[in-house]
Amino acid sequence: MHNAAFRELGWEAWYTPCPVSRGNVGAAVAGLRALGFLGANVTVPHKEAVMPYLDEVDPLARQAGAVNTILCRDGRLSGSNTDVGGFLLSLEEAGFDPAGRGALLIGAGGAARGVALALVQAGAGPVWVAGRDPAKAAALCRDVAGAEPVAWDAAAVAAVAAGVGCLVNCTPVGMHGAAAATPPWEGWHGVFPRGGLAVDLIYNPERTPFLAWAEGQGLGTLGGLGMLVHQAALAWEVWFGRRGPAEIFYRAARTTLSSRGSGRLDAPPEGPLE
Ligand code: NAP
């Protein structure tokens, strides 16, 4: 996405994936400084681990417990989080305002944390979190004021379902087309009010098993590509002081996804880098 935009805009800039092992996070960050990089994105599993190596981390990223964007300026490294804002921009683009509506998050990992924070900030409430590991869901809800845990069983989910206007899959179930033996939503037929919105953070495939199920429940659907594109657009604001070109990002991402089939968008590209 970034390189496509640099090319179209005629900028001399370059974005490249750098696989980093868990033991090398500090060295990789020191390398950014040493090599004079303008900035970086950080992805799973290093979004939290990177924090101690930065000179500053902004309050939103601290609250989310995750840095996905680094700016290197005047020898200082600053960490921020554009996943939270990217998720909200994708809802806005879809014409959905979460304010005053209940939300249910499926999953309690890193992405769920950012989504819970985003929804609370946007005025959604209550924001329920159902995770198969109750300790993780409870920890998330302790850290994000306004989020409440829901037990991982159909009866508990059905008990809150009438108040859910936005249902978000924050698990990797359905990623790259892989089917889970029993998807979490399998036991939740007919419990959510029709007309709400189901969001899947997964963007590959664009129509995921969760979204197909949600359509059958009478819910509107939104895939994760918008969040991916808008977190990138917001990262440009951090690096370049202006919002990145979302239309170019969408085009580039869709081209890459269709050419790689069920491959990963974040895998290193084949062939020489330009
Ligand atoms: P994560 O930290 O590993 O968390 C995954 C969560 O899903 C955990 O709560 C995990 O439970 C749960 N889970 C995994 N498999 C499950 C299953 N079979 N049934 C029920 N729950 C299951 O991952 P993450 O970083 O939050 O990412 C989650 C998804 O969001 C991924 O698909 C990722 O690609 C996507 N994502 C998309 C964007 C975007 O820009 N669109 C941004 C970030 C993430 P346990 O803890 O018990 O394993």
Boltz pocket constraint, residues with backbone or C-beta under 6 A from the ligand:
constraints:
  - pocket:
      binder: B
      contacts: [[A, 44], [A, 83], [A, 106], [A, 107], [A, 108], [A, 109], [A, 110], [A, 111], [A, 112], [A, 131], [A, 132], [A, 133], [A, 136], [A, 169], [A, 170], [A, 171], [A, 172], [A, 173], [A, 175], [A, 180], [A, 182], [A, 184], [A, 200], [A, 201], [A, 202], [A, 203], [A, 224], [A, 225], [A, 227], [A, 228], [A, 229], [A, 231]]
      max_distance: 6.0
